[in-house]
Structure formats: C-alpha cells, structure tokens
Amino acid sequence: MHSLTQAPWFSHTAMCAIALNAVLLGVETYAGFAHRWATPLGIVEHVLLGLFALEILVRALAHADRPSDFFRNPWNIFDALVVLCAFTPGIGQDSTVLRLLRLARVIRTARFLPQLRIILNAIGKSLPGMASFLLVGSLVLYLYAMIGWTCFATADPEHYGSLGRAVITLFVLMTLDGLGEAVRAGLDISPWSFAYYASYVLLSSFLLVNLLIGVVINSLDQARVSEETFNASQAPKPDPAAIHESIAALRAGLDQLEQQLPLVPAQPERLRKS
C-alpha cells in the first residue's frame, strides 16, 4: 500500500482531481451556467469528494502498521480535516462553509509541488520574525504619526488632523504612492518637512522592507532544510534481514570460489613472466 501512495500516477490523479475541483469552483461563480448545469455539477462534486476520501483512506492504510507516522505529517492532518468536515452533519448543508472547504482543497496542491510546499513552510516559519517586524513598524509609524500631527495638524488637517488620519497618510506613503505631492505640500508649510519625509521613507520603505526580505529569505532557507530532512526521514529504510541475506549470499559465493581455487591449473613460468 505504501508503494501505491508513492506511485507517480497516484499523485497525478490527485492533482487532476484538485484542478477539476478548482475549475468547478470558478464555473459556479457564473449563476446562469451553474443553474443550468446544477445536476451534472453536483454529481461531479460528489465524485470528487469520493476520490478525495478514497485517497485519504489509502494513505491511512499505508501507515496501518504505524498509525503515528500518518499523523506526524501535517499535510495528512490537513487533508483529513478538509475531507472529514464535508461529511460532518450541519456543515454539508451550509453552502458558504462548503464552498470554503472546497476552496481549501485547492491548497492541497502544495502537497504534490515541493517548491510550493517549501514556500508555504517558509511563510509559517517567518511568522515570529514578522511579528517583530510589525512591532518595529508600528512603533515607527506611531512616532512619525505623532510628529506629523504635532507639526502639520493645523496647516493640513485633512491628512494630519488626528492620529488616525496621520497613520493612514503615512501608511500610504510607505508604498511611495503620492510621496511627491506630500513633499511639495509639506515644503509649503515648512522647509524642515523634507527631512521629516526623507527620514520616514528611509526607515519605512527601505530599511524595514529590507529587514522583512531578510526574515523571509532566512525562513525560506530553514524551510528548505526542513523539507530535505523530512524527505530523508520518509525515504524507505533498508530491511536489516535483506541486508543479512545479501551478506550471507556473498559469503557463500566467496566460499565456493575458495573451494574452486585449487582446481585452477597453474600458469607456466613463461606466461607469468610475460
């Protein structure tokens, strides 16, 4: 059963079912088409749900000798929850929840695409670093918002009339959108506004963004190492009994060669010298 789950056609079939599920979700957004073909679409949906349930069952049976290995893989747990929720009473009748569950099946493509799986793992590993980044970014945004409110609230109440407006203005400027207009408007108020905007852009758009990129790249390296370690742990381990049998067969062959060695005729002295 384990060899079945590792077969390429098994993964390709699951990928095709996931792709068809994604196509059906897109098709159902067209109300006229979905209403006209409601019965065939419902049949295909039930067939796909049966295929997904069969896939999870086969994967679980492949770990029947050691069930803990099945739950050790987070993707197995995710797949099982997505499929089991569709059979849960009450959820299957809620069209909104059911569509969300069907949408979650699309995420299962990461299981069969190693590079996408590494990226998703990297996003998960970067969350602690992103939390620190958000804390530093919020602190910078708050400080500059308070400075902007203090300096520009009277002259530019539309953008700096309150702390909330100042935060929204600076958050938009973080993307460098409208920076030229903001600098020109600030220079009309005070020549020192150039230093205010220049320092803010330097911190928010360059320093903090590069810090975020560094966090993501570091998490990507960690995710790649974790993926390689996991693949190595999932590789089939050699059977000790088979190894002992191979060694015993090699020893038997050597013993036979040693027994036949005295029967080999000696070579003449002239041939040995040549």
Rosetta blueprint (number, residue, H / E / L):
1 M L
2 H H
3 S H
4 L H
5 T H
6 Q L
7 A L
8 P H
9 W H
10 F H
11 S H
12 H H
13 T H
14 A H
15 M H
16 C H
17 A H
18 I H
19 A H
20 L H
21 N H
22 A H
23 V H
24 L H
25 L H
26 G H
27 V H
28 E L
29 T L
30 Y L
31 A H
32 G H
33 F H
34 A H
35 H H
36 R H
37 W L
38 A H
39 T H
40 P H
41 L H
42 G H
43 I H
44 V H
45 E H
46 H H
47 V H
48 L H
49 L H
50 G H
51 L H
52 F H
53 A H
54 L H
55 E H
56 I H
57 L H
58 V H
59 R H
60 A H
61 L H
62 A H
63 H L
64 A L
65 D L
66 R L
67 P H
68 S H
69 D H
70 F H
71 F H
72 R H
73 N L
74 P H
75 W H
76 N H
77 I H
78 F H
79 D H
80 A H
81 L H
82 V H
83 V H
84 L H
85 C H
86 A H
87 F L
88 T L
89 P L
90 G L
91 I L
92 G L
93 Q L
94 D L
95 S H
96 T H
97 V H
98 L H
99 R H
100 L H
101 L H
102 R H
103 L H
104 A H
105 R H
106 V H
107 I L
108 R L
109 T H
110 A H
111 R H
112 F H
113 L L
114 P H
115 Q H
116 L H
117 R H
118 I H
119 I H
120 L H
121 N H
122 A H
123 I H
124 G H
125 K H
126 S H
127 L H
128 P H
129 G H
130 M H
131 A H
132 S H
133 F H
134 L H
135 L H
136 V H
137 G H
138 S H
139 L H
140 V H
141 L H
142 Y H
143 L H
144 Y H
145 A H
146 M H
147 I H
148 G H
149 W H
150 T H
151 C H
152 F H
153 A L
154 T L
155 A L
156 D L
157 P H
158 E H
159 H H
160 Y H
161 G L
162 S L
163 L H
164 G H
165 R H
166 A H
167 V H
168 I H
169 T H
170 L H
171 F H
172 V H
173 L H
174 M L
175 T L
176 L L
177 D L
178 G L
179 L H
180 G H
181 E H
182 A H
183 V H
184 R H
185 A H
186 G H
187 L H
188 D H
189 I H
190 S L
191 P L
192 W L
193 S H
194 F H
195 A H
196 Y H
197 Y H
198 A H
199 S H
200 Y H
201 V H
202 L H
203 L H
204 S H
205 S H
206 F H
207 L H
208 L H
209 V H
210 N H
211 L H
212 L H
213 I H
214 G H
215 V H
216 V H
217 I H
218 N H
219 S H
220 L H
221 D H
222 Q H
223 A H
224 R H
225 V H
226 S H
227 E H
228 E H
229 T H
230 F H
231 N H
232 A H
233 S H
234 Q H
235 A L
236 P L
237 K L
238 P L
239 D L
240 P H
241 A H
242 A H
243 I H
244 H H
245 E H
246 S H
247 I H
248 A H
249 A H
250 L H
251 R H
252 A H
253 G H
254 L H
255 D H
256 Q H
257 L H
258 E H
259 Q H
260 Q H
261 L H
262 P H
263 L H
264 V L
265 P L
266 A L
267 Q L
268 P L
269 E H
270 R H
271 L H
272 R H
273 K H
274 S L
